[in-house]
Amino acid sequence: MDPECARLLPALCDVLADPRQPVADDTCLEKLLDWFKAVTEAGSSLLLLQDHPCLVELLFHVLKPQDLSSRILSFALRLAGIFAAQENCFQYLQGDPSLFVASAAGQLLVRVLDLALCGPVEGRISLQAWDWPACARKIVCHLEDCLRSEATPRVTQALHVLTTAFGHCHGLWTQGLWVQLSPLVARLLEKDPVPAPHALVDLLLSVARSSMLSSDPGLWETAAQTLSHLSPTQAGPLAAGILKLQDCPQALRIQAFGVLLQPLAFVLEATAQAPGMPGRLSGKGGRVQEGRTLGS
């Protein structure tokens, strides 16, 4: 990036984030997006974000409830998409700015869905996602593609977006979103290994805690299958979360309790099989003699 442009970038981000600062017209924003696209194509999005944290701050700022114009919100969403176009921008490293960009992009998608489907039009919104406004349908199609992907990072991103949606949005449209995407979520359990197990657990608990979705029998069936397919370590948080739910079916509660008891069962089994334990002393020929004490 040109040094002069780099010097002016923080001030530009401040103007875009300030609802009191009017933007001349859409042409300015389009030219800015073209410029950012050229910059990222010439180098690394990850380095750009590391060198200019004001861009990350801008993406997070537009997520806050405020009177931002729809043009600025659209600009920020498209800007996040430009950064996301480079796969290395989503390295999941602790403290890596790209993680924040991925999170911000996901939250932007959720906000766009909520803006498009809630409010005065919500009562007229169909539960069938293909009847939704065009922008909402595009987001749903994107999530479907990610859930079908063989790339675990894409699956993870989709699960995170859905977890955010069901955890923070309570409109009727969330029912339609779950109906549309829950079969793809359940299909993840058919893969070996199951991709993004921790993100899957977070999603299922988010859905189970939603007053709009917890009555869906398919949710509990998927949760039961998840407990069966994941290892005890992976399934532990899901089992613990299930036991805290009020409306959980009794059969699922028993299954979750069994998952949490598995480590104890392994310890008891290993203890029973260990040589030299009290009550299992070896006699002649190495045979185990039950009920013998050390003094007998």
C-alpha positions in Angstrom: 0.0 0.0 0.0 1.2 3.5 -0.8 2.6 5.2 2.3 0.3 8.2 1.9 -2.8 6.0 1.6 -1.7 4.1 4.7 -1.4 7.4 6.6 -4.9 8.4 5.6 -6.6 5.0 6.2 -7.4 5.5 9.9 -9.1 8.9 9.2 -11.1 7.3 6.4 -12.3 4.5 8.7 -13.3 7.1 11.3 -15.4 8.9 8.8 -17.1 5.7 7.6 -17.8 4.6 11.2 -19.3 8.0 12.2 -23.1 8.2 11.3 -22.8 12.0 11.5 -20.4 12.1 8.6 -22.4 11.9 5.3 -20.9 9.9 2.5 -21.1 11.7 -0.8 -22.6 8.9 -2.9 -22.4 5.2 -3.7 -19.8 5.9 -6.3 -17.2 6.8 -3.6 -17.9 3.5 -1.8 -17.6 1.5 -5.0 -14.3 3.1 -5.8 -13.1 2.3 -2.3 -14.1 -1.3 -2.6 -12.3 -1.5 -6.0 -9.2 -0.1 -4.4 -9.3 -2.5 -1.4 -9.7 -5.4 -3.9 -6.7 -4.2 -5.9 -4.6 -3.9 -2.7 -5.6 -7.4 -1.4 -4.9 -9.0 -4.9 -1.4 -7.5 -4.8 -0.6 -8.8 -1.4 -1.9 -10.6 1.7 -5.2 -9.7 3.3 -3.8 -11.0 6.6 -0.8 -8.7 6.5 -3.1 -5.8 5.5 -5.2 -6.4 8.6 -2.2 -6.8 10.8 -0.7 -3.6 9.6 -3.9 -1.6 9.7 -6.0 -2.6 12.8 -8.4 0.3 12.0 -10.0 -1.9 9.4 -10.8 -4.6 11.9 -12.2 -1.9 14.2 -14.4 -0.6 11.4 -15.9 -4.0 10.8 -16.7 -4.4 14.5 -18.0 -0.9 14.8 -20.8 -1.4 12.3 -22.1 -4.4 14.3 -23.1 -2.1 17.2 -26.7 -0.9 17.3 -26.6 2.6 15.8 -28.0 4.7 13.0 -25.6 3.7 10.3 -26.9 4.0 6.8 -27.6 0.9 4.8 -24.9 1.9 2.4 -22.2 1.8 5.0 -23.5 -1.6 6.3 -23.4 -2.9 2.8 -19.9 -1.5 2.3 -18.6 -3.2 5.4 -20.1 -6.5 4.5 -18.6 -6.4 1.0 -15.3 -5.3 2.5 -15.3 -8.3 4.9 -16.0 -10.5 1.8 -13.0 -9.1 0.0 -10.8 -10.0 3.0 -12.4 -13.4 3.3 -11.7 -14.2 -0.4 -8.1 -15.0 0.7 -8.1 -18.4 2.5 -5.1 -17.4 4.6 -7.1 -14.6 6.0 -8.9 -17.2 8.2 -6.0 -18.9 9.9 -7.4 -19.9 13.3 -4.5 -18.8 15.5 -4.9 -17.4 19.0 -4.7 -13.6 18.8 -4.6 -13.6 15.0 -6.5 -10.6 13.6 -8.0 -12.8 10.9 -10.0 -14.5 13.6 -11.7 -11.2 14.4 -12.4 -10.6 10.7 -14.1 -14.0 10.4 -16.1 -13.3 13.5 -17.1 -9.9 12.3 -18.1 -11.2 8.9 -20.3 -13.8 10.5 -22.0 -11.3 12.7 -22.6 -9.1 9.7 -24.3 -11.9 7.9 -26.5 -12.5 10.9 -27.3 -8.8 11.1 -28.3 -8.6 7.5 -30.5 -11.7 7.9 -32.2 -10.1 10.9 -32.7 -6.8 9.2 -34.1 -8.4 6.1 -36.5 -10.7 7.9 -37.6 -9.1 11.2 -39.6 -6.0 12.0 -42.8 -5.0 10.2 -42.4 -7.7 7.5 -41.8 -10.5 9.9 -45.5 -11.6 10.1 -45.5 -12.0 6.3 -42.3 -13.9 6.1 -42.7 -17.5 5.0 -41.0 -20.3 6.9 -39.7 -21.5 3.5 -36.3 -19.9 3.0 -36.7 -19.9 -0.8 -39.5 -17.4 -0.4 -37.3 -14.9 1.5 -35.9 -11.7 0.1 -33.0 -12.1 -2.3 -30.2 -11.0 0.1 -31.4 -13.5 2.7 -31.6 -16.3 0.2 -28.0 -15.6 -0.9 -26.8 -15.9 2.7 -28.7 -19.1 3.2 -27.3 -20.6 0.0 -23.8 -19.6 1.1 -24.3 -21.4 4.5 -25.6 -24.4 2.6 -22.5 -24.5 0.4 -20.3 -24.2 3.5 -22.1 -27.0 5.4 -21.7 -29.3 2.3 -18.0 -28.4 1.9 -15.2 -30.9 2.5 -13.1 -28.1 4.0 -13.5 -28.1 7.8 -12.8 -24.3 8.1 -15.8 -23.5 5.9 -18.0 -25.9 7.9 -16.8 -24.2 11.1 -17.6 -20.8 9.8 -21.1 -21.8 8.9 -21.7 -23.4 12.3 -20.4 -20.2 14.0 -22.8 -18.0 12.0 -25.7 -20.3 12.8 -24.8 -20.3 16.5 -24.7 -16.5 16.5 -28.1 -16.4 14.7 -29.9 -18.7 17.0 -28.3 -17.3 20.1 -29.0 -13.6 19.5 -32.0 -13.6 17.2 -35.5 -14.6 18.2 -37.7 -13.8 15.2 -40.0 -16.3 13.5 -37.5 -16.5 10.7 -35.1 -18.5 12.8 -37.5 -21.4 12.6 -37.4 -21.3 8.8 -33.6 -21.1 8.9 -33.3 -24.2 11.2 -35.8 -26.2 9.1 -33.8 -25.4 6.0 -30.4 -26.2 7.3 -30.9 -28.8 10.1 -30.7 -31.7 7.6 -27.3 -30.5 6.5 -26.2 -30.1 10.1 -27.3 -33.7 10.9 -25.5 -35.0 7.8 -22.2 -33.8 9.2 -22.5 -36.8 11.6 -22.2 -39.2 8.6 -18.6 -38.0 8.0 -15.6 -39.7 9.6 -14.3 -37.9 11.4 -17.1 -35.5 12.2 -15.9 -32.0 11.1 -15.8 -29.1 13.6 -17.2 -31.1 16.6 -16.8 -28.3 19.1 -18.6 -25.8 16.8 -21.3 -28.4 16.2 -21.8 -28.8 20.0 -22.1 -25.0 20.4 -24.7 -24.8 17.7 -26.9 -27.6 19.1 -26.8 -26.0 22.5 -27.7 -22.6 21.0 -30.7 -24.1 19.2 -31.8 -26.0 22.3 -31.8 -22.9 24.4 -33.9 -21.0 21.8 -37.5 -20.7 22.8 -38.4 -20.7 19.1 -36.7 -24.0 18.3 -36.5 -26.2 21.4 -39.8 -27.8 20.7 -38.5 -29.3 17.4 -38.3 -33.2 17.9 -35.6 -33.3 15.2 -33.3 -31.2 17.3 -33.3 -33.8 20.1 -32.8 -36.6 17.6 -29.7 -34.8 16.2 -28.4 -34.2 19.7 -28.8 -37.9 20.5 -26.9 -38.9 17.4 -24.2 -36.4 18.2 -23.7 -37.9 21.6 -23.3 -41.3 20.0 -20.9 -40.2 17.2 -18.5 -38.0 19.1 -15.8 -39.2 21.5 -16.5 -38.7 25.2 -14.2 -35.8 25.3 -15.9 -34.1 22.4 -19.4 -34.9 23.6 -18.8 -34.0 27.2 -19.8 -30.3 26.8 -23.0 -31.2 24.9 -23.9 -33.8 27.6 -23.3 -31.2 30.4 -25.4 -28.6 28.5 -28.2 -31.0 27.9 -28.5 -31.8 31.6 -29.1 -28.1 32.3 -32.0 -27.8 29.9 -35.5 -27.6 31.2 -37.4 -29.3 28.4 -35.0 -32.0 27.5 -36.6 -35.5 26.8 -35.8 -37.9 29.6 -34.2 -40.5 27.3 -31.8 -37.9 26.0 -31.0 -36.8 29.6 -30.2 -40.4 30.5 -27.9 -40.7 27.5 -26.1 -37.5 28.4 -25.6 -38.7 31.9 -24.1 -41.9 30.6 -21.7 -39.9 28.4 -20.5 -38.0 31.5 -20.1 -41.3 33.4 -18.0 -43.0 30.7 -14.6 -41.8 32.1 -15.5 -43.2 35.5 -16.5 -46.5 33.9 -13.2 -46.6 32.1 -11.3 -46.0 35.3 -13.2 -48.7 37.2 -12.7 -51.2 34.4 -9.0 -50.5 34.3 -8.8 -50.8 38.0 -10.6 -54.1 38.0 -8.2 -55.5 35.4 -5.0 -54.3 37.0 -2.8 -57.0 38.6 -2.2 -57.1 42.3 -5.3 -55.3 43.4 -7.0 -56.3 46.7 -9.4 -59.2 46.3 -7.6 -60.3 43.1 -4.4 -61.9 44.3 -2.6 -64.4 42.0 -2.1 -67.9 43.3 -0.3 -70.9 41.9 0.0 -71.0 38.2 -1.0 -67.3 38.0 -4.7 -68.0 38.5 -6.7 -65.3 40.1 -8.1 -66.2 43.5 -11.2 -64.2 44.5 -12.0 -63.3 48.0 -8.5 -63.9 49.5 -7.1 -61.4 51.9 -3.4 -60.7 52.6 -3.5 -62.5 55.9 -5.2 -65.7 54.8 
